């Protein structure tokens, strides 16, 4: 569905915004920024929109990016899914405990009544998220939190920014459009101000994210900060879809791989079939977590594990004295 909608929008943009440039034999370059309640939830969202990119941002929901449309391929690279409990998940848990199911009247079982699993151990993948997945989600993690704890939602979030409401200011110039989001919140008992600016340039599909974190308390702040991304390139185990981290050899590099890499300044997610490449660049070397987001679904052939997206999160260690700030920049390039 996304593909057809993005294609339709792209064609409409060509007609409505590119007529003068087409007459001159040139490609139309343009950039807009607008706010409004586009999803009719009662709150304002922001759209950064160019001839190549649509970027949908929810300041009210942690300042998250919920959609990133790459128009040249008519593809939403952040079409992720939040892991939620489903009623049929109980059947898997019951079957593991040895409980059988039968239809009430003694008739034939439907696909909703059968308990047929396509791989063992599916109960271990019945994991649920406590927030809506997206990108640019701001996590503060204690020193004892590992990647497995994080993906299992089995950890304590030190900050209150993931579900927090950000203020939003919009800036528009001829060459760029920017949304500036900011909020005061708590991190491990300290008062912290977080500011993030998301900028899109008219001549470049690159998205630039600038973070500024300030310790506003009278005590030192020691924590780890991570900005979570969720990318969807459709196949987790296909050989032509993989991670590439320059200067590092990954034992497993498919998009459903699970791992941690240190001292990362750049990382790529590659889909040779589309073809499409997403590049993340960091102003300061980061520890990089990667993990698959997987759900358990029900089909006619039984219950199965389904790859939904790739969670990628750069993490930096923070040690901020009272009143001190730190800055990070993340560049997202789609090619």
Secondary structure, 3 states (H helix, E strand, C coil): CHHHHHHHHHHHHHHHHCHHHHHCCCCCCCEEEEEECCCCCCCCEEEEEECCEEEEEECCCCCEEEEEEEHHHCEECCCCCCCCCCCCHHHHHHHHCCCCCCCCCCCCCCCCCCCCECCCCHHHHCCCCCCCCCECEEEEECCCCCHHHHHCCCCCECECCCCCCCEEEEEECCCEEEEEEEEEEEECCEEEEEEEEEEEECCEEEEEEEEEEEECCCCCEEEEEEEEEEECCCCCCCCCEEEECCCCCCCCCECCCCEEEEEEEEEEEEECCCCEEEEEEEEEEEEEEEEEEEEEEEECCEEEEEEEEEEEEEEEEEEECCCCEEEEEEEEEEC
